[in-house]
Structure formats: C-alpha cells, structure tokens
Amino acid sequence: NAGVTQTPKFRILKIGQSMTLQCTQDMNHNYMYWYRQDPGMGLKLIYYSVGAGITDKGEVPNGYNVSRSTTEDFPLRLELAAPSQTSVYFCASSYLNSRGESYEQYFGPGTRLTVT
Amino acid sequence: TQLLEQSPQFLSIQEGENLTVYCNSSSVFSSLQWYRQEPGEGPVLLVTVVTGGEVKKLKRLTFQFGDARKDSSLHITAAQPGDTGLYLCAGKSGSARQLTFGSGTQLTVLP
C-alpha cells in the first residue's frame, strides 16, 4: 500500500493565483483531514471529512475549500492565494475502530507552499 | 476550544541523557496520542493511550496518561541522535471527530 500520497511536494504561487493540492489514500479510510503547519509549530486543522460527500470546517478554514467525491481522494483548493497561506500542508486519513471511534491518523509527506 | 500545551518547546541534550516531555490541558480527553515528525516528513504515530494512569513502553520511550486524562508525558531513556525530531501530542475528546494537536517539542540529541 502506498498509504497517503500528496502532490505536488513543492509549489510557489504568486499572490492571487489559485491551486489545488491533491491527496489520495489507498487504505479505505473513511476519515480524511487537511492540516497546515507553520515553522516550528504544531498542526492546525483546515477541513476534514467523515466520508464521501461530507465535509466540515476545522480551526482555520478561511481561504480554502475542499470536496470529497470518493473515499480515496480529498483535494484542497486555495483560491486567491495570500502570503499568509505560506505553509506546509499535510493530508491525513484515519479509520473507525470497532467502537466507532476514529483513532490513529496516517499522514502524507506534505506539500510545501510558498506564496509571494 | 480545547488546548494542549507542550513543554519544553525546544530541548537540546547530549547522547545518553534522559529527558521528559510534557503535554498538559485543562480538558479531559478520551484518548491521547504521541507522534514524531522528522524534517520534511509527515508525523508518524508512536503510541495511543486511552485509560487514565496508563503507562506504555516502546523500547526506550515511556508514555504515561494522567489519572484524570488531562495530561501526558513522554520519557526517553538514554537518548540517541536518531531520537531527534518534533514530538507532537494529540488528544481526542469523546464527542469530537478530530484531534487537537499540541504545538510540539523540538528535540535535538547531539552525538
């Protein structure tokens, strides 16, 4: 299994440009997440999804959009990129255990985005 | 909003020394996880603790969940350069569908 894959690994955007960060998982996990991590900091949740067709906002959703049309894919869309969105973006997935609780999260390798 | 505070934020020690990293909150969590993140990579799960007072060992790493399930600690014995990385704690409350991450402890073990 490839686990969680993210593309691209690096990207430089100009202010006002748009882009989509791709995330795919092959573990049949129903939960998927997008985080951003600023230098030396922990992870802040942008959006998450509990299944295909269902998405919800996290702690810092402004300036981002997501969609979940399939179990495997959870793309993150940046519209009108701003310097404040310079960060490393991580996608993660998790599963429900037998008690219906989501547990361990499996992370992708990240996308390093710079907006200038 | 649930917050997890980690301390210290930075820690630099010599190979062979022992260390403890703390993760504290005023909120109760149904489970707490510890992740390690190496430069240029995503976090990788080390352990999950779910019972108050629980202690789990992973080779030289010992994890403890507080009795009240509001705090946790990670103790590393005889640290090695390979232990270098960002250590993140993450908690889940019973009703939440996502984790709350701490700000992390950046550990550097010098040879």
Interface residues (C-beta under 8 A of the other chain):
Chain A: V4 Y31 Y33 Y35 G40 M41 G42 L43 K44 L45 Y48 V50 D56 G58 E59 F90 A92 E101 S102 Y103 E104 Q105 Y106 F107 G108 P109 G110
Chain B: T1 Q6 S30 S31 Q33 G40 E41 G42 P43 V44 L45 T48 L88 A90 K92 R97 Q98 L99 F101 G102 S103 G104 Q106
